[in-house]
Amino acid sequence: YYTDERLQAICKTPTQKLSTLSFDISTQKMEPLQKPQRRSRNVSYLAAFLTTGFLLIGVLVIIFYPLLAQSLPGNRPVSTHHVVPTPKPLPTPTPTPFDPNIGAVLPTHRVVAFYAIPNAEATGPAYELTSSMLSSLQAQADAYQELDPAHPVQPGIDLVASVPDGSPGADQTYSHHLDADTIQSYIDFCQQNDLILFLDLNFGWAPIQSEVDFFLPYLERYPFVEMAVDPEWMFPRHDGIPGINLSNVRSSDLNPIIEALAEIPMKYHVPRKILLIHQYRPDGDGLQNPYDAGQAEIADKRNLLNDPRVDVVIHIDSVGGYTGDQADKTWQYNTWVGQDMQKYQNFRYGGFKLFYHIEAKTLMTPQQVLALNPPPMLITYGN
């Protein structure tokens, strides 16, 4: 080791003169060089302090930099999250209002129907439900359709559901209803074979509104069920007995039926209904006494309610089978349908009835029937 004095001498002596220095390094006894302990310890503390500070700053930067960066305008990160716009609610579609014209038989189709009281063959060919009856009905319908393809024929059955009686019965009404099972069998048969069904009411003394109300549920439930009424057998004033006396009814007796049928389509969403009104004898308009049953069957036909929600058909059902019956039946149709339709403007369709057995020798052909003016849109066949 070197002493401080000798180190200073070495440092101040040029290199080439170092050899002249008068001391023996190898033999000179020197004191050891003391390390500066305090200064070294201070440096270590400083380094540790700085290191800890830098680490702390780094941690703080890591934690707070994202928040600081977001708060600075222009340095906010662009979000990659796609905001899905809230869809605007679609407008609720306006429901299509029910149209009772859709599915209505008239005026686009012509009806050809078989008449009957069940199990009473004399009344008409639909007295029993058989495949042969159905084939005959379809053949008769085809005959009319061939003559007038513009009006496809809708086959049907005219079923007497309220049957007139010559005695008062338990209810004192001179009529009775078919049992529910029989009516349902005709409904099922018509539904299975694409036929329409008329429930034909004959009333007797039964109150008109209650009798109609009894059968209305069938019309409300089944789109193919219609109604017919026969004033010939109606005695709302209890002034006669069916099959014995002639009847006389008024428009006020028939109009509630028209009103009841008019309400059905929109309430139960079924097609517009047909009301078939049989006319067997003249009406009383223009007569001195229109209420005389011997002269008029419908006293005031002009007052029948004209409601476009019901297809009213005046159906001429007088019975022929004698010489000259075709001329008589043609006159009746031309007068009670053709002329009255023009005069009163309260019904739009005519109907016509023929009888296979009674009129066997004089039965009008489909060509003759369609030659009537206006051509009947509802044609029924009895026996």
WOMOCOR-V752354 format. One record per pair of residues at least 24 apart in sequence whose C-alpha atoms are under 10 Angstrom apart, sorted by sequence separation. I is the first residue (numbers start at 1). J is the second residue. D is the distance in whole Angstrom. If there is no record, write none. Layout:
BEGIN
i & j & d
I & J & D
I & J & D
END
This chain:
BEGIN
i & j & d
1 & 25 & 9
113 & 137 & 7
159 & 183 & 9
177 & 201 & 9
313 & 337 & 9
329 & 353 & 9
350 & 374 & 7
351 & 375 & 9
352 & 376 & 6
357 & 381 & 10
358 & 382 & 9
359 & 383 & 8
1 & 26 & 9
3 & 28 & 10
112 & 137 & 8
113 & 138 & 10
176 & 201 & 10
177 & 202 & 10
197 & 222 & 10
229 & 254 & 9
329 & 354 & 10
349 & 374 & 8
350 & 375 & 7
351 & 376 & 5
352 & 377 & 8
353 & 378 & 9
354 & 379 & 8
355 & 380 & 9
356 & 381 & 7
357 & 382 & 8
358 & 383 & 6
2 & 28 & 9
3 & 29 & 9
4 & 30 & 10
112 & 138 & 9
114 & 140 & 10
175 & 201 & 10
176 & 202 & 9
177 & 203 & 9
196 & 222 & 10
197 & 223 & 10
198 & 224 & 9
199 & 225 & 7
200 & 226 & 9
201 & 227 & 8
202 & 228 & 9
203 & 229 & 8
204 & 230 & 10
208 & 234 & 9
314 & 340 & 10
348 & 374 & 10
349 & 375 & 9
350 & 376 & 5
351 & 377 & 6
352 & 378 & 7
353 & 379 & 6
354 & 380 & 6
355 & 381 & 5
356 & 382 & 6
357 & 383 & 5
1 & 28 & 9
2 & 29 & 9
3 & 30 & 6
113 & 140 & 9
159 & 186 & 8
175 & 202 & 8
176 & 203 & 8
196 & 223 & 9
197 & 224 & 6
198 & 225 & 6
199 & 226 & 6
200 & 227 & 6
201 & 228 & 6
202 & 229 & 6
203 & 230 & 8
204 & 231 & 9
207 & 234 & 10
208 & 235 & 10
314 & 341 & 9
349 & 376 & 7
350 & 377 & 6
351 & 378 & 5
352 & 379 & 5
353 & 380 & 5
354 & 381 & 5
355 & 382 & 5
356 & 383 & 5
1 & 29 & 8
2 & 30 & 6
3 & 31 & 7
112 & 140 & 8
113 & 141 & 8
174 & 202 & 10
175 & 203 & 6
176 & 204 & 9
196 & 224 & 5
197 & 225 & 5
198 & 226 & 5
199 & 227 & 5
200 & 228 & 4
201 & 229 & 5
202 & 230 & 5
203 & 231 & 8
204 & 232 & 9
205 & 233 & 9
206 & 234 & 8
207 & 235 & 9
208 & 236 & 7
229 & 257 & 9
349 & 377 & 6
350 & 378 & 7
351 & 379 & 6
352 & 380 & 6
353 & 381 & 6
354 & 382 & 6
355 & 383 & 5
1 & 30 & 6
2 & 31 & 8
3 & 32 & 8
4 & 33 & 9
112 & 141 & 6
157 & 186 & 9
174 & 203 & 8
175 & 204 & 5
195 & 224 & 7
196 & 225 & 6
197 & 226 & 6
198 & 227 & 5
199 & 228 & 6
200 & 229 & 6
201 & 230 & 6
202 & 231 & 7
203 & 232 & 10
204 & 233 & 6
205 & 234 & 7
206 & 235 & 8
207 & 236 & 7
228 & 257 & 10
348 & 377 & 10
349 & 378 & 8
350 & 379 & 9
351 & 380 & 8
352 & 381 & 9
353 & 382 & 7
354 & 383 & 8
1 & 31 & 7
2 & 32 & 8
3 & 33 & 8
111 & 141 & 8
112 & 142 & 9
126 & 156 & 10
127 & 157 & 10
157 & 187 & 10
173 & 203 & 8
174 & 204 & 5
175 & 205 & 7
176 & 206 & 9
194 & 224 & 9
195 & 225 & 9
196 & 226 & 7
197 & 227 & 8
198 & 228 & 6
199 & 229 & 8
200 & 230 & 7
201 & 231 & 9
202 & 232 & 8
203 & 233 & 7
204 & 234 & 5
205 & 235 & 5
206 & 236 & 7
207 & 237 & 9
227 & 257 & 9
1 & 32 & 6
2 & 33 & 8
110 & 141 & 9
126 & 157 & 7
173 & 204 & 6
174 & 205 & 6
175 & 206 & 7
187 & 218 & 9
191 & 222 & 9
197 & 228 & 10
198 & 229 & 10
202 & 233 & 5
203 & 234 & 5
204 & 235 & 5
205 & 236 & 6
206 & 237 & 10
227 & 258 & 10
1 & 33 & 7
112 & 144 & 8
125 & 157 & 9
126 & 158 & 8
127 & 159 & 9
157 & 189 & 10
172 & 204 & 9
173 & 205 & 4
174 & 206 & 7
191 & 223 & 10
201 & 233 & 9
202 & 234 & 6
203 & 235 & 7
204 & 236 & 7
205 & 237 & 8
206 & 238 & 9
111 & 144 & 9
112 & 145 & 10
124 & 157 & 10
126 & 159 & 8
127 & 160 & 10
157 & 190 & 8
172 & 205 & 7
173 & 206 & 5
191 & 224 & 8
201 & 234 & 9
202 & 235 & 9
203 & 236 & 8
204 & 237 & 10
205 & 238 & 6
248 & 281 & 10
250 & 283 & 10
314 & 347 & 7
320 & 353 & 10
321 & 354 & 10
326 & 359 & 10
341 & 374 & 10
110 & 144 & 9
124 & 158 & 9
156 & 190 & 7
171 & 205 & 10
172 & 206 & 8
173 & 207 & 8
177 & 211 & 9
184 & 218 & 9
190 & 224 & 8
191 & 225 & 10
204 & 238 & 8
205 & 239 & 9
227 & 261 & 9
247 & 281 & 10
249 & 283 & 10
250 & 284 & 9
312 & 346 & 8
313 & 347 & 7
314 & 348 & 9
315 & 349 & 9
316 & 350 & 8
317 & 351 & 8
318 & 352 & 9
319 & 353 & 8
320 & 354 & 8
321 & 355 & 8
325 & 359 & 9
338 & 372 & 9
339 & 373 & 10
110 & 145 & 8
124 & 159 & 10
155 & 190 & 9
171 & 206 & 9
183 & 218 & 9
187 & 222 & 9
190 & 225 & 9
205 & 240 & 9
226 & 261 & 9
246 & 281 & 10
248 & 283 & 9
249 & 284 & 10
274 & 309 & 9
275 & 310 & 7
276 & 311 & 8
277 & 312 & 7
278 & 313 & 8
279 & 314 & 7
280 & 315 & 8
281 & 316 & 9
301 & 336 & 10
312 & 347 & 6
313 & 348 & 7
314 & 349 & 7
315 & 350 & 6
316 & 351 & 6
317 & 352 & 6
318 & 353 & 7
319 & 354 & 7
320 & 355 & 8
321 & 356 & 10
329 & 364 & 10
338 & 373 & 6
339 & 374 & 10
109 & 145 & 10
168 & 204 & 9
204 & 240 & 9
205 & 241 & 8
248 & 284 & 9
272 & 308 & 9
273 & 309 & 8
274 & 310 & 6
275 & 311 & 6
276 & 312 & 6
277 & 313 & 6
278 & 314 & 6
279 & 315 & 6
280 & 316 & 6
281 & 317 & 9
311 & 347 & 7
312 & 348 & 7
313 & 349 & 5
314 & 350 & 5
315 & 351 & 4
316 & 352 & 5
317 & 353 & 5
318 & 354 & 8
319 & 355 & 7
321 & 357 & 9
322 & 358 & 9
326 & 362 & 7
337 & 373 & 9
338 & 374 & 6
123 & 160 & 10
156 & 193 & 10
161 & 198 & 9
162 & 199 & 8
163 & 200 & 9
164 & 201 & 9
165 & 202 & 9
167 & 204 & 10
168 & 205 & 8
177 & 214 & 10
187 & 224 & 9
204 & 241 & 7
205 & 242 & 9
272 & 309 & 6
273 & 310 & 6
274 & 311 & 5
275 & 312 & 5
276 & 313 & 5
277 & 314 & 5
278 & 315 & 5
279 & 316 & 5
280 & 317 & 5
281 & 318 & 7
310 & 347 & 9
311 & 348 & 7
312 & 349 & 7
313 & 350 & 5
314 & 351 & 6
315 & 352 & 5
316 & 353 & 6
317 & 354 & 7
318 & 355 & 10
321 & 358 & 5
322 & 359 & 8
325 & 362 & 7
326 & 363 & 8
337 & 374 & 8
338 & 375 & 9
110 & 148 & 9
155 & 193 & 9
156 & 194 & 8
157 & 195 & 7
158 & 196 & 9
159 & 197 & 7
160 & 198 & 8
161 & 199 & 6
162 & 200 & 7
163 & 201 & 7
164 & 202 & 6
165 & 203 & 9
166 & 204 & 9
177 & 215 & 10
187 & 225 & 8
204 & 242 & 6
271 & 309 & 10
272 & 310 & 6
273 & 311 & 6
274 & 312 & 6
275 & 313 & 6
276 & 314 & 6
277 & 315 & 6
278 & 316 & 6
279 & 317 & 6
280 & 318 & 5
302 & 340 & 8
306 & 344 & 9
308 & 346 & 9
311 & 349 & 8
312 & 350 & 9
313 & 351 & 6
314 & 352 & 8
315 & 353 & 7
316 & 354 & 9
317 & 355 & 9
320 & 358 & 7
321 & 359 & 4
322 & 360 & 10
323 & 361 & 9
324 & 362 & 9
325 & 363 & 9
326 & 364 & 7
330 & 368 & 9
334 & 372 & 7
335 & 373 & 10
338 & 376 & 10
155 & 194 & 8
156 & 195 & 5
157 & 196 & 6
158 & 197 & 6
159 & 198 & 6
160 & 199 & 6
161 & 200 & 6
162 & 201 & 5
163 & 202 & 6
164 & 203 & 7
165 & 204 & 7
203 & 242 & 9
204 & 243 & 10
271 & 310 & 10
272 & 311 & 7
273 & 312 & 9
274 & 313 & 7
275 & 314 & 9
276 & 315 & 6
277 & 316 & 9
278 & 317 & 6
279 & 318 & 8
280 & 319 & 8
301 & 340 & 8
302 & 341 & 9
306 & 345 & 8
307 & 346 & 8
308 & 347 & 9
312 & 351 & 10
313 & 352 & 10
319 & 358 & 8
320 & 359 & 6
321 & 360 & 7
322 & 361 & 8
323 & 362 & 8
325 & 364 & 10
330 & 369 & 9
333 & 372 & 8
334 & 373 & 6
337 & 376 & 9
109 & 149 & 10
110 & 150 & 10
111 & 151 & 9
113 & 153 & 10
154 & 194 & 8
155 & 195 & 5
156 & 196 & 4
157 & 197 & 5
158 & 198 & 5
159 & 199 & 5
160 & 200 & 4
161 & 201 & 6
162 & 202 & 5
163 & 203 & 7
164 & 204 & 6
165 & 205 & 10
202 & 242 & 9
250 & 290 & 9
275 & 315 & 10
277 & 317 & 10
278 & 318 & 9
304 & 344 & 9
305 & 345 & 10
306 & 346 & 4
307 & 347 & 9
308 & 348 & 9
319 & 359 & 8
320 & 360 & 9
321 & 361 & 7
322 & 362 & 7
333 & 373 & 8
334 & 374 & 8
109 & 150 & 8
110 & 151 & 6
111 & 152 & 9
112 & 153 & 7
113 & 154 & 8
114 & 155 & 8
115 & 156 & 9
116 & 157 & 8
117 & 158 & 9
118 & 159 & 8
154 & 195 & 7
155 & 196 & 7
156 & 197 & 6
157 & 198 & 6
158 & 199 & 7
159 & 200 & 6
160 & 201 & 6
161 & 202 & 8
162 & 203 & 6
163 & 204 & 8
164 & 205 & 9
220 & 261 & 9
249 & 290 & 10
250 & 291 & 8
302 & 343 & 8
303 & 344 & 8
304 & 345 & 10
305 & 346 & 7
306 & 347 & 7
320 & 361 & 10
321 & 362 & 6
330 & 371 & 10
331 & 372 & 10
333 & 374 & 9
108 & 150 & 8
109 & 151 & 5
110 & 152 & 6
111 & 153 & 6
112 & 154 & 6
113 & 155 & 6
114 & 156 & 7
115 & 157 & 6
116 & 158 & 7
117 & 159 & 6
118 & 160 & 8
154 & 196 & 7
155 & 197 & 9
156 & 198 & 8
157 & 199 & 9
158 & 200 & 7
159 & 201 & 9
160 & 202 & 8
161 & 203 & 10
162 & 204 & 9
164 & 206 & 10
219 & 261 & 8
223 & 265 & 9
248 & 290 & 9
249 & 291 & 8
302 & 344 & 5
304 & 346 & 6
305 & 347 & 9
306 & 348 & 9
320 & 362 & 8
321 & 363 & 8
326 & 368 & 9
330 & 372 & 7
333 & 375 & 10
108 & 151 & 6
109 & 152 & 5
110 & 153 & 5
111 & 154 & 5
112 & 155 & 5
113 & 156 & 4
114 & 157 & 5
115 & 158 & 4
116 & 159 & 6
117 & 160 & 5
118 & 161 & 9
157 & 200 & 10
204 & 247 & 10
220 & 263 & 10
221 & 264 & 10
248 & 291 & 6
249 & 292 & 10
266 & 309 & 9
301 & 344 & 8
302 & 345 & 8
303 & 346 & 8
304 & 347 & 8
320 & 363 & 8
326 & 369 & 10
330 & 373 & 9
333 & 376 & 9
107 & 151 & 8
108 & 152 & 7
109 & 153 & 6
110 & 154 & 6
111 & 155 & 6
112 & 156 & 6
113 & 157 & 5
114 & 158 & 6
115 & 159 & 6
116 & 160 & 6
117 & 161 & 8
162 & 206 & 10
209 & 253 & 9
212 & 256 & 9
213 & 257 & 9
216 & 260 & 8
220 & 264 & 6
247 & 291 & 9
248 & 292 & 7
249 & 293 & 8
254 & 298 & 10
265 & 309 & 8
302 & 346 & 7
106 & 151 & 10
108 & 153 & 9
109 & 154 & 6
110 & 155 & 8
111 & 156 & 7
112 & 157 & 8
113 & 158 & 6
114 & 159 & 8
115 & 160 & 8
116 & 161 & 10
117 & 162 & 9
208 & 253 & 7
209 & 254 & 10
212 & 257 & 7
216 & 261 & 8
219 & 264 & 8
220 & 265 & 8
223 & 268 & 9
225 & 270 & 10
247 & 292 & 9
248 & 293 & 5
253 & 298 & 10
262 & 307 & 7
264 & 309 & 9
265 & 310 & 9
301 & 346 & 9
302 & 347 & 10
108 & 154 & 10
109 & 155 & 10
111 & 157 & 10
112 & 158 & 10
113 & 159 & 10
117 & 163 & 8
207 & 253 & 10
208 & 254 & 8
211 & 257 & 10
219 & 265 & 9
222 & 268 & 10
223 & 269 & 9
224 & 270 & 9
226 & 272 & 9
227 & 273 & 8
228 & 274 & 8
229 & 275 & 8
230 & 276 & 8
231 & 277 & 8
232 & 278 & 8
246 & 292 & 9
247 & 293 & 5
248 & 294 & 8
258 & 304 & 9
259 & 305 & 8
261 & 307 & 10
262 & 308 & 8
263 & 309 & 8
264 & 310 & 10
105 & 152 & 10
209 & 256 & 7
213 & 260 & 8
217 & 264 & 10
220 & 267 & 9
221 & 268 & 8
223 & 270 & 5
224 & 271 & 8
226 & 273 & 6
227 & 274 & 6
228 & 275 & 5
229 & 276 & 6
230 & 277 & 6
231 & 278 & 7
232 & 279 & 8
246 & 293 & 6
247 & 294 & 8
248 & 295 & 9
249 & 296 & 9
250 & 297 & 9
251 & 298 & 7
252 & 299 & 10
254 & 301 & 10
258 & 305 & 7
259 & 306 & 10
262 & 309 & 5
263 & 310 & 9
105 & 153 & 9
106 & 154 & 10
208 & 256 & 8
209 & 257 & 7
212 & 260 & 8
216 & 264 & 9
220 & 268 & 6
221 & 269 & 9
222 & 270 & 8
223 & 271 & 6
224 & 272 & 10
225 & 273 & 8
226 & 274 & 6
227 & 275 & 5
228 & 276 & 4
229 & 277 & 5
230 & 278 & 5
231 & 279 & 7
232 & 280 & 7
245 & 293 & 9
246 & 294 & 7
247 & 295 & 10
248 & 296 & 6
249 & 297 & 6
250 & 298 & 6
251 & 299 & 7
252 & 300 & 9
255 & 303 & 9
257 & 305 & 10
258 & 306 & 9
259 & 307 & 8
261 & 309 & 8
262 & 310 & 5
105 & 154 & 8
162 & 211 & 8
208 & 257 & 8
212 & 261 & 9
219 & 268 & 9
220 & 269 & 8
221 & 270 & 8
222 & 271 & 10
223 & 272 & 9
224 & 273 & 9
225 & 274 & 9
226 & 275 & 7
227 & 276 & 6
228 & 277 & 6
229 & 278 & 6
230 & 279 & 7
231 & 280 & 8
232 & 281 & 8
245 & 294 & 9
246 & 295 & 9
247 & 296 & 8
248 & 297 & 5
249 & 298 & 5
250 & 299 & 5
251 & 300 & 6
252 & 301 & 10
254 & 303 & 10
255 & 304 & 6
256 & 305 & 9
258 & 307 & 8
261 & 310 & 7
262 & 311 & 9
162 & 212 & 10
220 & 270 & 7
223 & 273 & 8
224 & 274 & 10
226 & 276 & 8
227 & 277 & 9
228 & 278 & 8
229 & 279 & 10
230 & 280 & 9
231 & 281 & 10
246 & 296 & 9
247 & 297 & 6
248 & 298 & 6
249 & 299 & 6
250 & 300 & 6
251 & 301 & 6
254 & 304 & 7
255 & 305 & 6
259 & 309 & 9
260 & 310 & 10
261 & 311 & 10
282 & 332 & 8
209 & 260 & 9
219 & 270 & 9
220 & 271 & 10
246 & 297 & 8
247 & 298 & 9
248 & 299 & 7
249 & 300 & 8
250 & 301 & 7
251 & 302 & 8
252 & 303 & 8
253 & 304 & 9
254 & 305 & 8
255 & 306 & 9
258 & 309 & 9
259 & 310 & 8
281 & 332 & 8
249 & 301 & 10
251 & 303 & 6
252 & 304 & 8
255 & 307 & 10
258 & 310 & 7
280 & 332 & 9
162 & 215 & 9
220 & 273 & 10
240 & 293 & 10
250 & 303 & 9
251 & 304 & 5
252 & 305 & 9
258 & 311 & 9
279 & 332 & 10
282 & 335 & 9
283 & 336 & 8
161 & 215 & 9
219 & 273 & 8
239 & 293 & 10
250 & 304 & 9
251 & 305 & 8
258 & 312 & 8
279 & 333 & 10
282 & 336 & 7
134 & 189 & 10
281 & 336 & 9
285 & 340 & 10
129 & 185 & 9
134 & 190 & 10
280 & 336 & 10
129 & 186 & 8
138 & 195 & 10
279 & 336 & 8
283 & 340 & 10
128 & 186 & 9
175 & 233 & 9
279 & 337 & 10
130 & 189 & 9
134 & 193 & 8
174 & 233 & 10
175 & 234 & 10
118 & 178 & 9
126 & 186 & 10
129 & 189 & 7
174 & 234 & 10
316 & 376 & 10
117 & 178 & 9
129 & 190 & 10
134 & 195 & 10
174 & 235 & 9
232 & 293 & 10
315 & 376 & 9
173 & 235 & 9
314 & 376 & 10
315 & 377 & 10
317 & 379 & 10
173 & 236 & 10
234 & 297 & 10
313 & 376 & 9
315 & 378 & 8
316 & 379 & 9
317 & 380 & 9
319 & 382 & 10
118 & 182 & 8
174 & 238 & 10
313 & 377 & 8
314 & 378 & 9
315 & 379 & 8
316 & 380 & 10
317 & 381 & 10
118 & 183 & 9
173 & 238 & 9
232 & 297 & 7
313 & 378 & 8
315 & 380 & 9
317 & 382 & 10
161 & 227 & 10
174 & 240 & 10
231 & 297 & 7
232 & 298 & 9
161 & 228 & 10
162 & 229 & 9
174 & 241 & 7
175 & 242 & 9
231 & 298 & 8
118 & 186 & 9
156 & 224 & 9
157 & 225 & 10
158 & 226 & 9
159 & 227 & 9
160 & 228 & 9
164 & 232 & 10
165 & 233 & 9
173 & 241 & 10
174 & 242 & 7
156 & 225 & 10
158 & 227 & 9
159 & 228 & 9
160 & 229 & 9
164 & 233 & 7
158 & 228 & 8
160 & 230 & 10
163 & 233 & 9
164 & 234 & 9
279 & 351 & 10
168 & 241 & 9
276 & 349 & 10
277 & 350 & 10
278 & 351 & 8
279 & 352 & 10
167 & 241 & 8
168 & 242 & 10
276 & 350 & 9
277 & 351 & 9
278 & 352 & 9
166 & 241 & 6
167 & 242 & 9
200 & 275 & 10
276 & 351 & 8
278 & 353 & 9
165 & 241 & 8
166 & 242 & 6
198 & 274 & 9
199 & 275 & 10
200 & 276 & 8
201 & 277 & 10
164 & 241 & 9
165 & 242 & 6
166 & 243 & 6
198 & 275 & 9
199 & 276 & 10
200 & 277 & 9
164 & 242 & 6
165 & 243 & 8
166 & 244 & 8
198 & 276 & 8
200 & 278 & 10
164 & 243 & 8
113 & 195 & 9
112 & 195 & 10
113 & 196 & 8
114 & 197 & 10
115 & 198 & 9
117 & 200 & 10
111 & 195 & 10
112 & 196 & 10
113 & 197 & 9
116 & 200 & 10
228 & 312 & 10
111 & 196 & 9
113 & 198 & 9
115 & 200 & 9
228 & 313 & 9
230 & 315 & 10
228 & 315 & 10
230 & 317 & 10
105 & 196 & 9
276 & 378 & 9
158 & 276 & 10
104 & 223 & 9
105 & 224 & 9
103 & 223 & 8
104 & 224 & 9
103 & 224 & 9
100 & 264 & 10
101 & 265 & 9
100 & 265 & 6
99 & 265 & 9
100 & 266 & 7
104 & 270 & 9
105 & 271 & 8
106 & 272 & 9
98 & 265 & 9
99 & 266 & 8
103 & 270 & 8
104 & 271 & 5
105 & 272 & 8
106 & 273 & 9
98 & 266 & 7
102 & 270 & 9
103 & 271 & 5
104 & 272 & 5
105 & 273 & 8
106 & 274 & 8
97 & 266 & 9
98 & 267 & 10
100 & 269 & 7
101 & 270 & 9
102 & 271 & 6
103 & 272 & 8
104 & 273 & 7
105 & 274 & 8
98 & 268 & 10
99 & 269 & 8
100 & 270 & 6
101 & 271 & 6
102 & 272 & 8
104 & 274 & 9
98 & 269 & 7
99 & 270 & 9
100 & 271 & 4
101 & 272 & 6
98 & 270 & 9
99 & 271 & 8
100 & 272 & 5
101 & 273 & 10
98 & 271 & 9
99 & 272 & 9
100 & 273 & 9
107 & 311 & 9
106 & 311 & 7
105 & 311 & 9
106 & 312 & 10
104 & 311 & 9
101 & 309 & 9
100 & 309 & 8
147 & 366 & 8
148 & 367 & 10
146 & 366 & 10
147 & 367 & 7
144 & 365 & 10
145 & 366 & 10
143 & 365 & 9
144 & 366 & 6
148 & 370 & 9
156 & 378 & 10
158 & 380 & 8
143 & 366 & 7
144 & 367 & 8
147 & 370 & 8
155 & 378 & 10
156 & 379 & 10
157 & 380 & 8
158 & 381 & 9
143 & 367 & 9
153 & 377 & 9
154 & 378 & 9
155 & 379 & 10
156 & 380 & 9
157 & 381 & 9
158 & 382 & 9
141 & 366 & 10
144 & 369 & 9
153 & 378 & 10
155 & 380 & 10
140 & 366 & 9
144 & 370 & 8
151 & 377 & 9
125 & 355 & 10
124 & 355 & 8
125 & 356 & 9
123 & 355 & 9
124 & 356 & 8
125 & 357 & 10
124 & 357 & 9
123 & 357 & 10
122 & 357 & 8
144 & 379 & 10
122 & 358 & 9
115 & 353 & 9
141 & 379 & 10
112 & 351 & 10
114 & 353 & 10
115 & 354 & 10
111 & 351 & 9
112 & 352 & 10
113 & 353 & 9
114 & 354 & 10
115 & 355 & 10
107 & 348 & 9
110 & 351 & 10
112 & 353 & 10
114 & 355 & 10
140 & 381 & 10
106 & 348 & 10
107 & 349 & 8
106 & 349 & 9
137 & 381 & 9
126 & 381 & 9
127 & 382 & 10
124 & 380 & 10
125 & 381 & 8
126 & 382 & 8
127 & 383 & 10
124 & 381 & 7
125 & 382 & 6
126 & 383 & 9
123 & 381 & 10
124 & 382 & 4
125 & 383 & 6
123 & 382 & 6
124 & 383 & 4
122 & 382 & 8
123 & 383 & 6
121 & 382 & 9
122 & 383 & 6
121 & 383 & 8
110 & 375 & 10
111 & 376 & 9
112 & 377 & 8
113 & 378 & 8
114 & 379 & 9
115 & 380 & 6
116 & 381 & 9
110 & 376 & 8
111 & 377 & 6
112 & 378 & 6
113 & 379 & 6
114 & 380 & 6
115 & 381 & 6
116 & 382 & 7
110 & 377 & 5
111 & 378 & 5
112 & 379 & 5
113 & 380 & 5
114 & 381 & 5
115 & 382 & 5
116 & 383 & 8
109 & 377 & 8
110 & 378 & 6
111 & 379 & 6
112 & 380 & 6
113 & 381 & 6
114 & 382 & 6
115 & 383 & 8
108 & 377 & 9
109 & 378 & 9
110 & 379 & 8
111 & 380 & 8
112 & 381 & 8
113 & 382 & 9
114 & 383 & 9
107 & 377 & 8
106 & 377 & 8
105 & 377 & 10
106 & 378 & 9
END
